[in-house]
C-alpha cells in the first residue's frame, strides 16, 4: 500500500516502522509499496525508488530488520506510465512542490483520463533503455536483501498500459494484436528473471480483467500467465481494474479470488489472491481449497499489523507451547500473562469483558 512518504526515492524511518511492524506482527512476507525503477516512473513525488545505490541501502536496513523478526522481505517494482506525476491523496494542487511534476512517458501520448497530464510516447530506443532500468532495479533489490521480487503490471501503470487493447494503440512491434501487446511486458519479465537470483521467487501482479468488458479479459490473462511462466515467473498476483472507465465487475468479499483460481488452474501457475480478504476463515479457505497458493492482506493489515497473530488464534492453529511464538520475544510474556488471566475467568461474559 503506497505511503507516498519518501524523499527523492529514499525509504526513511517512516518506512522502517511502517513495514517493520508487519514483521513483528507475524506476517510471513512483507512487501514494499510500488518502488519505481526511474525518477519519471514515480506515481507521486513521494514514491520509493530503486534507481540509485543509496536507495538500495535504505531498503537493506528494512530487509535486515524484517529478517531479524522472522519474515521474508519483498520488493515490488513498477513504473507508473501515464499515471505518473500525480499527487498523494492528501495533497492539493496548490500545495504541489516545485519538483512535484515532470515529463511523463507512457505507451502512447494519450493521457490516462480526461484532465490528466499528457505523456510522451516511449520510442523503441527508449524501451531498450527501460529494460536496462528494470534490470538495474532488480539487481539493487537483490543486493538490498529482498527474498521476493514482484513486477507491477496492473492498475493502469506502464506495463498494464502495453497489455490492454484500450490503452495500447501503437502501430509498431509493441502494439496491435495480443502478441504484440504482450511483447514488451514479456521482455521486462525475461530481462528481470535473467538478473534475479534463480533461487528467489519472481511474482507478477496483473489486472486479470480491465475495468470494462472491452479490455483485457480472463482468456487473455490465462494466455499471458502461461507465457510468464515460460520465462521463469513463479507466482501471478491476481488483481483487476485500472483501465477502461467505470469498474463493472462488482465488489464484495474476496471478489477477485475466482480469477486467481482460474488462472492457477488453467495456466498451471501459482497464484496469490487479493482484494477484500479480511478474516482468518476466509483466507484459510482460499488456500485450503486450492483457489490460490498465497493470500495478500493490504488495507486490513494497515488497521491491524498483527493480523496473523489474531488469525492464528481464530483458527486454533497453535498449541499451548507455541501459542504466542509469532510475537516478538519482548512481548510474549506480557500477552501470555493476559491470556492466562482471561482463561481463568469462569464465564463467557467475564472472558468477553
C-alpha positions, 0 to 999 in steps of 0.5 A: 500500500503506497505511503507516498512518504519518501524523499527523492526515492529514499525509504526513511524511518517512516518506512522502517516502522511502517513495514517493520511492524508487519514483521513483528506482527507475524506476517510471513512476507512483507512487501514494499509499496510500488518502488519505481525503477526511474525518477519519471516512473514515480506515481507521486513525488513521494514514491520509493525508488530503486534507481540509485545505490543509496536507495538500495541501502535504505531498503537493506536496513528494512530487509535486515530488520524484517529478517531479524523478526522472522519474515521474508522481505519483498520488493515490488517494482513498477513504473507508473506510465501515464499515471505518473506525476500525480499527487498523494491523496492528501495533497492539493494542487496548490500545495504541489512542490516545485519538483512535484511534476515532470515529463511523463512517458507512457505507451502512447501520448494519450493521457490516462483520463480526461484532465490528466497530464499528457505523456510522451510516447516511449520510442523503441530506443527508449524501451531498450533503455527501460529494460536496462532500468528494470534490470538495474532495479532488480539487481539493487533489490537483490543486493538490498536483501529482498527474498521476493521480487514482484513486477507491477503490471496492473492498475493502469501503470506502464506495463498494464498500459502495453497489455490492454487493447484500450490503452495500447494503440501503437502501430509498431512491434509493441502494439496491435494484436495480443502478441504484440501487446504482450511483447514488451511486458514479456521482455521486462519479465525475461530481462528481470528473471535473467538478473534475479537470483534463480533461487528467489521467487519472481511474482507478477501482479496483473489486472486479470480483467480491465475495468470494462468488458472491452479490455483485457479479459480472463482468456487473455490473462490465462494466455499471458500467465502461461507465457510468464511462466515460460520465462521463469515467473513463479507466482501471478498476483491476481488483481483487476481494474485500472483501465477502461472507465467505470469498474463493472465487475462488482465488489464484495468479499474476496471478489477477485479470488475466482480469477486467481483460481482460474488462472492457477488452474488453467495456466498451471501457475501459482497464484496469490489472491487479493482484494477484500480478504479480511478474516482468518476463515476466509483466507484459510479457505482460499488456500485450503481449497486450492483457489490460490497458493498465497493470500495478500492482506493490504488495507486490513493489515494497515488497521491491524499489523498483527493480523496473523497473530489474531488469525492464528488464534481464530483458527486454533492453529497453535498449541499451548507451547507455541501459542504466542511464538509469532510475537516478538520475544519482548512481548510474549510474556506480557500477552501470555500473562493476559491470556492466562488471566482471561482463561481463568475467568469462569464465564463467557461474559467475564472472558468477553469483558 
